[in-house]
Amino acid sequence: MKAREGFTLIEVLVSLVVLSISLTAVYSILQNSLSNIDIAQNKTFVAEIGYERIIREITYPNAVYSDKEEHNGITVNYEFERESTPIPTVMEITMTVSTDEASTIFVYYVQE
């Protein structure tokens, strides 16, 4: 009897099923990674804009700023809460910075 060479149809089908399951898992991991990158970019953008606003508020305390600004086509909203502290001349300022995609809260102190 002559020995067979090559793969049977069943072996090829099983290997294709295993390959497709593996590729589906890789695709799912890739999609999650891309989503996480997008979320991280949005959070980084909000943090950078927030720090810039704090610097402007501290550097130019008497300037008038809007509670809504445009940055690269993205609308950024600011909300402020001012509270007194046990130190008479120091105010605690809580600033919430938000876009449609992300938001963050900053707390900083200023001397008045």
Residue pairs with C-beta under 8 A, 6 or more apart in sequence:
7 15
39 101
39 102
42 99
42 101
42 102
43 102
43 104
45 71
45 74
45 99
45 102
46 76
46 97
46 98
46 99
46 102
46 103
46 104
47 97
47 104
49 71
49 76
49 97
50 95
50 97
50 104
50 106
51 106
53 65
53 78
53 95
53 97
54 95
54 106
54 108
56 63
56 65
57 65
57 93
57 110
58 108
58 110
61 110
65 78
66 78
67 77
67 78
67 79
67 80
68 75
68 76
68 77
68 78
69 75
69 76
69 78
70 76
74 99
74 100
75 99
75 100
76 97
76 98
76 99
77 96
77 97
77 98
77 99
78 95
78 96
78 97
79 95
79 96
79 98
80 93
80 94
80 95
80 96
81 93
81 94
82 91
82 92
82 93
83 91
83 92
83 93
83 94
84 91
84 92
85 91
85 92
85 109
89 111
89 112
90 109
90 110
90 111
90 112
91 109
91 110
91 111
91 112
92 107
92 108
92 109
93 107
93 108
93 109
93 110
94 105
94 106
94 107
95 105
95 106
95 107
95 108
96 103
96 104
96 105
96 106
97 103
97 104
97 105
97 106
98 104
